[in-house]
Amino acid sequence: MAGIARTPIQLCNEIRENRRKLGLKQEQHAAKAGMRQRTVSDTENAGNARLDTVMRLLAALDLEVVLRVRTRSSAKEIEEIF
């Protein structure tokens, strides 16, 4: 099932949830992505990772980013982004 992420935190939460669905520990995910476990943890918990880190983590989970026109968004969601 596809998840929708409109904020950095939501995207990082999607990464965590997909990792868990695959039954991977952070250490295993990190090894597949070629990075340290701490980077995976920081990304999942802080929601402020670099774009290249997020893309490597997504690729290691066999996920990709698809851009489309946004459905309704609230002013609060827009504030959360910035």
N, C-alpha and C positions, 0 to 999 in steps of 0.2 A: 504494500500500500504506500502511496506517495504522501509525504508530509509537506506541510506548507510552513515556511519560515519567512517571517517578515522583519525580524530583528536579528542581530548577531546572537543574542542569547537563545532565541528560538532555534537558530541553525545549529548551534552547539548542542542544544538539548536533543535535536534530531540525530546528530552524530552519536551521542551517548545511547539513545534508545535503539538505534539500528545496530550498534556494536553489541548491545546486550541481547537483542533478538537473534543475532548470529552466535551467541554464546561465547563471545571473545572477552577475555580480560584485557585491561588496559595494556598490559605488557605485550600481549599477543598482537593487539592492534598496532601498537608502536612498532613492533618488529616488522609487521607487514608494510607499514608506511615508511620505514627507515628512519625512525626518530626515537627519542627517549620516552619512557613511560611518563615522566614528569610533564612533557609537552602535551601528551594526550590528556592528562589530568587537568593541567592548567586550561586547556582549550575547553574541555567539558564543563569546568566549574566557573571560569571567568567570563567566557563568551566574548573575548576580545583578541582572538588569535589573528595572525597575519593570514592574508588570503592564500598564499602558497601553502601554508600549513593546513588550512581547512581543505584545500583541494587535494592534498596528499592523503589526508585522513579519509575523505570521501572516496577517493580512488581505491584505497585499501579495503573499503567496505563494498566495492563494486557499485558505488553510487555516482550519480552525475547531477549537475545543476541544469535545470531547464528554466529559461526565462519566459515569462508570459505577462500579459497585462494583468495588473493587480485587481483583485476583487475589492469590495468595500474595505476601507480601513478607517479606523477612528483617529481622532486627533491624539489620543493617548498613545496609540501604537507609533505614530510619527514622532512623538516626543521621546519615546523609548529608544528610538534609533539614534537620536542625537543627544 
